[in-house]
Amino acid sequence: MSSRRPTLDTVAREVGVSRATVSNAYNRPDQLSERLRAEIMSAAARLGYAGPDPIARSLATQRAGAVAVMLDRGLSAAFSDPALSIMLDTLASTVDTGERSLVLMPGSPQGGGPTTAAVARVHADVVIAYSLPDNAPALTAVRERGLPLVVVDQPGADIRVADREGASLAARHVMDLGHRDIGIISLDISPDGHNGPASPQRINTAQFQVTVERLTGYLDHVPPSTPIWEASDSRRELGREAAAWLLAQSPRPTALLCMSDELAIGAIRAARDIDLEVPGDLTIVGFDDTPAAAWADPPLTTIRQDLLEKGRQTGEQALRLLDGRPPAEPVTIPVTLVARASSAEVPARRLPR
């Protein structure tokens, strides 16, 4: 018995048809009668032929059938962020027509997006850049390859959220409730791994547009002396650590503005650690309105961005580029304030005199 792997030609000889006919049985079955296709597939199974090599087929067609998504950090950090997970799920549903796949390209643990080597070897027809640093080498590498690019939550974005407006809504909400002693839990401003107190001047080193816009929206309304803690990502334990530091400041904040719901839920835990009641002693406001926000204890006041729409719009833009159509006009996802039980008027004993 021959040890050579069966090929498309092997099947064609077995059935007595052309190579093109066997190829059509896999790639364009509507071109054949059901009887002939069944005969070809039966012969292929008998011979142990698994079908055309997808790599060879993509080389011939110059199409990979894949959309690559470049992330700032590793996959574990990405999947621990509910807002990103929801957006990616909707994106995948939008581009998944049975013919295409989604390829996730993680960044390094320190952030900054995928390496240029990873971009050079990725097998994709369109690339989506999701909230990378403004100067990420991966962006240059994609453009040098000539791949169509969809930019999300970055300068020049095709899809963005009204982040500054959302942060302004959150800040005005706590100010309208009478709070003046406020703390901010920010996301990372630059991909340098910083996790700790930060001054407003750190914004001058900013490389993440989302952080810049949200922090600017807060600072537009809160007192200049407002303390800031910069968290290296959105994990709850980092929100708890940030809130513990902010609540040790003097005067102690009566309200915390948090750049994600996960950070805000961590802040609720920090308040309980020192026997503070939310919202009796401390108002906490998040950002994103992930499902966890409504289930928090107490339910979390937050800024809602439509994560499903964000994923759908990103997927639709990718499909346009896959089809060779021109890109759509840039889209801004609107935001709204969702007031729940975690925010209340400043306690009477802390009202400004």
C-alpha positions as CSV (number, residue, x, y, z in Angstrom):
1,M,0.0,0.0,0.0
2,S,1.3,3.4,-0.9
3,S,2.3,5.6,2.1
4,R,1.9,8.8,0.0
5,R,-0.9,11.2,1.2
6,P,-3.8,11.2,-1.2
7,T,-4.3,14.4,-3.1
8,L,-7.1,16.0,-5.1
9,D,-5.6,14.4,-8.2
10,T,-5.8,11.0,-6.5
11,V,-9.6,11.4,-6.0
12,A,-10.1,12.7,-9.5
13,R,-8.4,9.6,-11.0
14,E,-10.5,7.3,-8.7
15,V,-13.8,8.8,-9.8
16,G,-12.8,9.5,-13.4
17,V,-13.4,13.2,-13.4
18,S,-11.3,16.3,-13.7
19,R,-9.3,17.9,-10.9
20,A,-11.5,21.0,-11.2
21,T,-14.7,18.8,-10.6
22,V,-13.2,17.5,-7.4
23,S,-12.3,21.0,-6.3
24,N,-15.9,22.1,-7.0
25,A,-17.2,19.4,-4.8
26,Y,-15.5,21.1,-1.9
27,N,-15.6,24.8,-2.8
28,R,-18.6,25.2,-5.1
29,P,-20.9,22.2,-4.5
30,D,-23.8,24.0,-6.3
31,Q,-21.9,23.4,-9.5
32,L,-22.4,19.6,-9.3
33,S,-25.3,17.2,-9.1
34,E,-26.0,15.7,-5.7
35,R,-25.2,12.2,-7.1
36,L,-21.8,13.2,-8.5
37,R,-20.8,15.2,-5.4
38,A,-21.8,12.2,-3.2
39,E,-19.7,9.9,-5.3
40,I,-16.6,12.2,-5.0
41,M,-17.0,12.6,-1.3
42,S,-17.4,8.9,-0.8
43,A,-14.2,8.2,-2.8
44,A,-12.4,10.9,-0.8
45,A,-13.4,9.3,2.5
46,R,-12.4,5.8,1.2
47,L,-8.9,7.1,0.1
48,G,-8.4,9.1,3.3
49,Y,-8.4,12.5,1.5
50,A,-9.4,15.2,4.0
51,G,-10.0,18.0,1.5
52,P,-8.1,20.9,0.0
53,D,-5.2,22.3,2.0
54,P,-6.6,25.6,3.4
55,I,-3.2,27.3,3.3
56,A,-2.7,26.4,-0.3
57,R,-6.2,27.5,-1.1
58,S,-5.7,30.9,0.6
59,L,-2.4,31.3,-1.3
60,A,-4.2,30.7,-4.6
61,T,-7.1,33.0,-3.8
62,Q,-5.1,35.6,-1.9
63,R,-7.8,35.4,0.8
64,A,-7.3,34.2,4.3
65,G,-11.0,34.3,5.3
66,A,-10.0,35.8,8.7
67,V,-10.3,39.1,10.6
68,A,-7.5,39.8,13.1
69,V,-8.1,41.8,16.2
70,M,-5.0,43.4,17.8
71,L,-5.3,43.8,21.6
72,D,-3.1,45.9,23.8
73,R,-2.5,43.2,26.4
74,G,-2.4,39.4,26.8
75,L,-5.5,37.3,26.4
76,S,-6.0,36.7,30.1
77,A,-6.2,40.4,30.8
78,A,-8.6,40.8,27.8
79,F,-11.0,38.2,28.9
80,S,-11.0,39.5,32.5
81,D,-12.5,42.7,31.1
82,P,-16.3,42.2,30.7
83,A,-16.7,45.2,28.5
84,L,-14.1,44.0,26.0
85,S,-15.5,40.4,26.2
86,I,-19.0,41.6,25.3
87,M,-17.7,43.7,22.5
88,L,-15.7,40.8,21.1
89,D,-18.6,38.4,21.3
90,T,-20.8,40.7,19.2
91,L,-17.9,41.4,16.8
92,A,-17.4,37.6,16.3
93,S,-21.2,37.1,15.7
94,T,-21.2,39.9,13.1
95,V,-18.3,38.6,11.0
96,D,-19.1,34.9,11.5
97,T,-20.9,34.1,8.3
98,G,-19.7,30.5,8.2
99,E,-16.9,31.6,5.8
100,R,-14.8,33.7,8.1
101,S,-13.0,33.4,11.4
102,L,-11.7,35.8,14.1
103,V,-8.1,35.8,15.0
104,L,-7.1,37.4,18.4
105,M,-3.6,38.9,18.5
106,P,-2.6,39.5,22.1
107,G,-0.2,42.2,23.1
108,S,2.7,41.7,25.5
109,P,2.1,41.4,29.3
110,Q,3.5,44.9,29.6
111,G,1.0,46.2,27.0
112,G,1.6,48.1,23.7
113,G,-0.1,45.7,21.3
114,P,1.3,42.7,19.3
115,T,4.8,42.6,18.1
116,T,5.7,43.6,14.5
117,A,6.8,40.0,13.9
118,A,3.3,38.8,14.9
119,V,1.7,41.3,12.5
120,A,4.1,40.1,9.7
121,R,3.0,36.5,9.9
122,V,-0.7,36.9,10.7
123,H,-2.9,35.3,8.1
124,A,-5.8,37.8,7.8
125,D,-7.6,39.9,5.2
126,V,-8.6,42.7,7.6
127,V,-7.1,43.9,10.9
128,I,-8.9,45.6,13.7
129,A,-6.9,47.7,16.2
130,Y,-8.6,47.9,19.5
131,S,-7.5,50.6,21.9
132,L,-3.7,50.4,21.2
133,P,-1.2,53.0,22.3
134,D,-1.1,55.9,19.8
135,N,2.5,55.0,18.8
136,A,2.1,51.2,18.7
137,P,4.6,49.7,16.2
138,A,1.9,47.1,15.3
139,L,-0.1,49.9,13.6
140,T,2.8,50.8,11.4
141,A,3.4,47.2,10.6
142,V,-0.2,46.7,9.4
143,R,-0.1,49.7,7.2
144,E,3.3,48.6,5.7
145,R,1.6,45.2,4.8
146,G,-1.1,47.2,3.1
147,L,-3.9,45.4,5.0
148,P,-7.2,47.1,5.5
149,L,-7.4,48.5,9.0
150,V,-10.4,49.2,11.3
151,V,-9.4,51.5,14.2
152,V,-11.5,51.4,17.5
153,D,-11.1,53.7,20.4
154,Q,-7.9,55.4,19.2
155,P,-7.0,58.7,17.4
156,G,-8.6,58.7,13.9
157,A,-11.0,55.9,15.0
158,D,-13.6,54.4,12.7
159,I,-15.5,53.4,15.9
160,R,-15.3,55.4,19.1
161,V,-17.3,56.0,22.3
162,A,-18.2,59.4,23.6
163,D,-15.9,58.9,26.5
164,R,-15.2,62.5,27.5
165,E,-18.9,63.2,27.4
166,G,-19.6,60.2,29.6
167,A,-17.0,61.1,32.1
168,S,-18.5,64.6,32.2
169,L,-21.9,63.1,32.9
170,A,-20.4,61.1,35.8
171,A,-18.6,64.1,37.3
172,R,-21.5,66.4,37.0
173,H,-23.7,63.8,38.7
174,V,-21.6,63.6,41.8
175,M,-21.1,67.4,41.9
176,D,-24.9,67.9,41.6
177,L,-25.3,65.6,44.6
178,G,-23.2,68.0,46.6
179,H,-19.9,66.1,46.6
180,R,-16.7,68.2,46.5
181,D,-14.2,65.7,48.1
182,I,-13.8,63.4,45.2
183,G,-11.3,60.7,44.2
184,I,-10.6,59.3,40.7
185,I,-9.6,55.7,39.9
186,S,-8.1,56.0,36.4
187,L,-7.1,53.3,33.9
188,D,-3.5,53.3,32.8
189,I,-2.4,56.5,30.9
190,S,0.7,55.0,29.3
191,P,1.7,51.4,28.7
192,D,4.5,51.6,31.4
193,G,2.9,49.3,34.0
194,H,2.3,52.2,36.4
195,N,-0.1,51.3,39.3
196,G,-0.3,53.9,41.9
197,P,-1.0,57.6,42.6
198,A,-0.8,59.9,39.6
199,S,-0.9,63.6,39.1
200,P,-3.0,65.3,36.4
201,Q,0.2,66.1,34.6
202,R,0.6,62.4,33.8
203,I,-2.0,63.1,31.1
204,N,0.8,64.8,29.1
205,T,2.4,61.3,28.7
206,A,-0.8,59.7,27.7
207,Q,-0.9,57.1,24.9
208,F,-4.4,55.7,25.3
209,Q,-7.1,57.9,23.9
210,V,-9.9,56.3,26.0
211,T,-8.1,57.1,29.3
212,V,-7.3,60.7,28.1
213,E,-10.9,61.4,27.2
214,R,-12.4,60.0,30.4
215,L,-9.8,61.6,32.6
216,T,-10.3,64.9,30.8
217,G,-14.0,64.6,31.2
218,Y,-13.6,64.1,35.0
219,L,-11.1,66.9,35.4
220,D,-13.3,69.4,33.5
221,H,-15.7,69.4,36.5
222,V,-14.0,68.2,39.8
223,P,-11.8,70.4,42.0
224,P,-8.2,70.8,41.0
225,S,-7.0,69.1,44.1
226,T,-8.8,65.9,43.4
227,P,-6.5,62.9,44.0
228,I,-6.0,60.3,41.3
229,W,-4.9,56.7,41.4
230,E,-3.9,55.0,38.1
231,A,-4.6,51.3,37.8
232,S,-2.7,49.2,35.4
233,D,-5.9,47.4,34.2
234,S,-9.5,46.9,35.2
235,R,-9.3,44.0,37.6
236,R,-11.4,44.4,40.8
237,E,-8.5,43.8,43.1
238,L,-6.8,46.9,41.6
239,G,-10.0,48.9,42.1
240,R,-10.0,47.8,45.8
241,E,-6.3,48.8,46.1
242,A,-6.9,52.2,44.5
243,A,-9.9,52.9,46.7
244,A,-8.1,52.0,49.8
245,W,-5.4,54.6,49.1
246,L,-7.9,57.3,48.1
247,L,-10.0,56.7,51.2
248,A,-6.9,57.2,53.4
249,Q,-6.4,60.7,52.0
250,S,-7.4,63.8,53.9
251,P,-10.0,65.0,53.5
252,R,-11.5,61.6,52.8
253,P,-13.4,61.5,49.5
254,T,-17.2,61.2,49.7
255,A,-17.4,60.1,46.1
256,L,-15.2,58.0,43.7
257,L,-15.3,58.2,39.9
258,C,-14.1,54.9,38.4
259,M,-13.1,54.4,34.8
260,S,-14.7,50.9,34.7
261,D,-17.4,49.0,36.4
262,E,-14.9,46.4,37.5
263,L,-12.7,49.0,39.3
264,A,-15.9,50.4,40.9
265,I,-17.0,47.0,42.2
266,G,-13.5,46.7,43.7
267,A,-13.9,50.1,45.3
268,I,-17.2,49.0,46.9
269,R,-15.3,46.2,48.6
270,A,-12.6,48.6,49.8
271,A,-15.3,50.8,51.4
272,R,-16.6,47.7,53.3
273,D,-13.1,46.9,54.4
274,I,-13.2,50.0,56.6
275,D,-16.9,49.9,57.5
276,L,-18.1,52.6,55.1
277,E,-21.6,52.3,53.7
278,V,-22.2,52.8,50.0
279,P,-23.9,55.2,49.4
280,G,-24.5,56.4,53.0
281,D,-20.8,57.3,53.5
282,L,-19.4,57.0,50.0
283,T,-20.9,57.4,46.4
284,I,-19.3,55.3,43.7
285,V,-19.8,55.7,40.0
286,G,-18.5,53.3,37.3
287,F,-18.2,53.3,33.5
288,D,-19.5,50.9,30.8
289,D,-22.7,49.4,32.3
290,T,-21.6,45.8,32.1
291,P,-24.1,43.2,33.4
292,A,-22.2,43.1,36.7
293,A,-23.1,46.8,37.4
294,A,-26.8,46.0,37.8
295,W,-26.0,43.0,40.1
296,A,-23.5,44.8,42.3
297,D,-24.4,45.3,46.0
298,P,-25.5,48.0,45.9
299,P,-26.4,48.3,42.2
300,L,-23.9,50.5,40.5
301,T,-24.5,54.0,39.1
302,T,-22.5,54.0,35.9
303,I,-22.1,55.4,32.4
304,R,-23.6,53.2,29.8
305,Q,-21.9,52.6,26.5
306,D,-23.7,50.3,24.1
307,L,-21.2,47.5,23.9
308,L,-23.3,45.4,21.6
309,E,-23.6,48.3,19.1
310,K,-19.9,48.9,19.4
311,G,-19.1,45.3,18.4
312,R,-21.7,45.3,15.6
313,Q,-20.4,48.5,14.1
314,T,-16.9,47.3,14.3
315,G,-17.9,44.0,12.6
316,E,-19.9,45.8,9.9
317,Q,-16.9,48.0,9.1
318,A,-14.6,45.0,8.8
319,L,-17.1,43.3,6.5
320,R,-17.2,46.3,4.2
321,L,-13.4,46.2,3.9
322,L,-13.5,42.4,3.3
323,D,-15.9,43.0,0.4
324,G,-13.7,45.7,-1.1
325,R,-16.2,48.5,-0.4
326,P,-15.0,51.9,0.9
327,P,-15.1,52.4,4.7
328,A,-18.2,53.9,6.2
329,E,-18.2,57.3,7.9
330,P,-16.7,57.2,11.5
331,V,-19.2,56.2,14.2
332,T,-19.4,57.6,17.7
333,I,-21.3,55.4,20.2
334,P,-23.4,57.6,22.5
335,V,-23.4,57.3,26.3
336,T,-26.0,57.8,29.0
337,L,-25.9,58.0,32.8
338,V,-27.6,55.1,34.6
339,A,-28.4,56.2,38.1
340,R,-28.6,53.3,40.6
341,A,-28.3,52.9,44.4
342,S,-24.5,53.4,44.7
343,S,-24.8,57.2,44.4
344,A,-26.6,59.6,46.8
345,E,-26.3,63.1,48.1
346,V,-23.3,64.0,50.2
347,P,-23.8,63.1,53.9
348,A,-25.1,66.0,55.9
349,R,-22.1,66.0,58.2
350,R,-19.9,66.6,55.1
351,L,-21.9,69.3,53.4
352,P,-19.8,72.3,52.4
353,R,-20.2,75.2,54.8
